[in-house]
Amino acid sequence: MKNILIPTDFSENAWNAVKYAIELYKNELCNFYLLNTYTPNIATSRFMASAVNEERNTVENSSKKGLINLLNRIEKEYPDPAHIHNFKTISSFSFLVDEVKELVDEYNIHIVILGTKGASGLAEVFMGSNAVRIIKAVKKCPVLAIPQHFEYEAPKEIAFATDFNRFYTVSELKPLIELAATFNAVIRVVHVQTQIKALTELQQFNLNMLRRYLNTTEHYIHTISEVNSVSQTLEVFANELEVHLLAMLNYQHSYMERATREPIVKKIAFHTQLPLLVLPEMGIGTSIKGEKHIFMSNEM
């Protein structure tokens, strides 16, 4: 049984992530953990303990009510007569990223699925600040970011962006390979070149190992030239080949790291037009405990 964590702020883009998750795993036994975090407005209440407590109670009640409403919406729009999906809600007085990291450990989460707000005039144009922070912080499971207006399509065409400079382990690639197997999908390995030149000996070795890992999965290798930025180049590639999902491994100097650090003017063109699966580099993460209120819904 898969354990899936879905942070929500009750917005429509967060709801879109819920819909995508339910569709993606509609044929699998799953525990869905719906997370909402809250904190009082300290800026206006720091000098008044009673005001802090009152405001905390208000936002706590709002959080719990929002989660109950979300469960009701799921039950109404996605009835589950076979009872293969179980939903648990978590209302937490904590910072979002800290809580996500803790829950990944506590509930053996297989994947975090979240909604993204797309482009804006703010600093985190790539996909929204919370999404970027979670992707950078979560080290023990994949993160799947769903664009706010993306309508679910079964991921039959998956692009995996890599520069072949790093040796991948089987455990790092496992979520990608399993997803491809579930949907009988094609994996298109994409290498974006900043300049035309032959692969180094190391890159060639890593490519050969990648082919070995993907031996039982239909896959193709694509080498393309960079246009303006890595993110924009990948967007063009995805549009031309009608890719349903883009996957990257997040490690130092990776495409994922470069994309989230590119200048704003270059990032505007690529604001997660399609789902982005971020595979973590295997490592140990830390977290800060928060106070939680957990209640389980009846199986639907």
C-alpha positions, 0 to 999 in steps of 0.5 A: 500500500502506498502512502501519499502526502498532499499538502493543501492550502484549500486553493484550487491549485491545491485541489488540482493536485488532489484530483491528479493524485486520485486519478494517478493511483485510482487502481492502487491501494493508498493512504492519502495524508491531507496536510494543512499547516497554520501559524498565528500572525505573530507580527500583529500579536507578539506582545499579547499572549491572549491575542496569540491564543485566540488567533491560534484557536481561530486558525486551528478551527479554520484548518480543521474545518477546511480539511473536513470540507476537503474530505466531503468534496473528495467523497462527492466527486470521487466516490470509492465503492471498492474502498481502495483509498483511505484518507487521513487529515493532518492539521498542524501548528507548524511551518509547512516544510518542517512538517512535510519533512517530519511526516515523510519519516513518520508515515513512511511516505512514498511520494509528496504531491502538491499543487503549483501556482505557476508564474508570477512577478515574485521571486519564485517564478519557477513554481511558487515558493512553497513548492521550491522549498519542499523540493529542496528540503525533501530528501527521502522520497520523490516530490510530484508538482502539479500545475494549477491548470493541468488536466490529468492525462495518464503519463504515457510519455515521460521525459527524464532530463539528465546531463550524464555527469552523475552516476544514478543508483537503482534506488534513485531511479526506482520511482521513475521506472515503477511509474513507467511500468504502471502506465506502460509509458515510454521514457525519453532521456533528455540531455540538454547541451550548452555546446555541441561536443562528444560525451566524456568518458564518464558521461558515456559510462553513466549513459550506458548504466542508465540504459542498463537500468532501463533495459526492460522499459521502452526508452529513447535517448535525445540530445538537444541544444540549449535555447536561452535556458535549460527550463525553456529548452525542456519546455519546447522538447516536452511540447514537441513530443507531447510529453505528459510528465517531466522527471529530474533528479535533484542533486548539486549542479543538476538540471533541477538545481539550475532551473530553480536558480535561473534568472527570473526573465528566463524562468517565466517561459517555463512555470511547470506547464506539465507535472514535474517529478523530482527524484531525490538524491539519497541522503538524510534530512532533518526536521523540526517537530510540530504539534499535530491534530490527526483524525481519520475519515471513514474509508470511501 
